[in-house]
Amino acid sequence: MSSGTSVALIGAGSMGRQISLQLAAHGSHVILVDPDESARDRARTYIRDTGRALADTGVLNRAAETAIDNMRFVDRYEGQLSDCWLVLEAVPERMELKRELFARLSDEVDEQTILATNSSSFRSGLLADVTSHPERLMNIHFLNHPWMRPAVELMTSGFTDEAHLGSVYSFLRQSGLYPVIVQGESTGFLFNRIWRAVKKESLKVVAAGHGTAEDIDRFWCMSTGLKMGPFAMMDRVGLDVVLDIERHYASESGDPNDKPPEMLEEMVARGELGVKSGRGFYQYPGPSFEHPDWPYDK
């Protein structure tokens, strides 16, 4: 581990600010980096307000109320990462963007610093050739709302030193999380590899006209006891993110059957991205993850 004591998050979007809150509430000094001032302002407000609410309800510890005091918000990473033992990216799910970022980060950080990607499907091994120390490169995949869904997937880049995986594993446990180390390299890791099969078939069924998103979600929730079906889950993730991931699977496999359905391409082209745009498979405000009853009844 580097002699640094801070953790940096690159990207102040949904995942960047959620991860920052979780880590800061458990004592980490967090640097949140984003060139967009409005994104930093939204993240600052979210972390302050959500931290207080989660502390008041007991979902997170009382330190969450003042987690923002453990944070710095900056507009660039250049010259800001010298005290970081871990740098984690949470930028959009586009491989060319991640490769450019990691090439630059590799020149910016201490040679002892661990670099990690929060990609939901891309193997960190695809970034190994642009980093100076691939033995310090890994996947650390958090789920949305980590205080409610605390599982985290750790995965090697194919070169990662086992000692560094162990250090991060211990750090995550101390941060109120439950890490699982993926054995070997796997596109989609554990959860998303299995979730991808459900998502892919759900999209194919609707695209073929065999059922509606609402009916599939209804059957899913009734048969599993869960409160959210695959289409509501895709809306929450963002259909642009879903599309980027599906394109990656298709490019990696070369299988024509992995090509994303035109329906999904057309929805994203129309700006129907799910919760964040107000419309996807559902109109929002709409299904709520926390809703105690069936969330799709009008």
Buried (B, 14 or more C-beta within 10 A) or exposed (E): BBEBEBBBBBBBBBBBBBBBBBBBBBEBBBBBBBEEEEBBEBBBEBBBEBBBEBBEEEEBBEBBBBBBEBBEBBBEBEEBBEBBBBBBBBBEBBBEEBBEBBBEBBEBBBEEBBBBBBBBBBBBBBBBEBBBBBBBBBBBBBBBBBBEBBBBBBBBBBBBBEEBBEBBBEBBEEBBBEBBBBEEBBBBBBBBBEBBEEBBEBBEBBEEEEBEBBBBBBEBBEEEEEBBBBBBBBBBBBBBBBBBBBBBBBEBEEEEEBBBBEBBBEBBEEEBBBBBBBBBBBEBEBBEBEEEEEBBEE
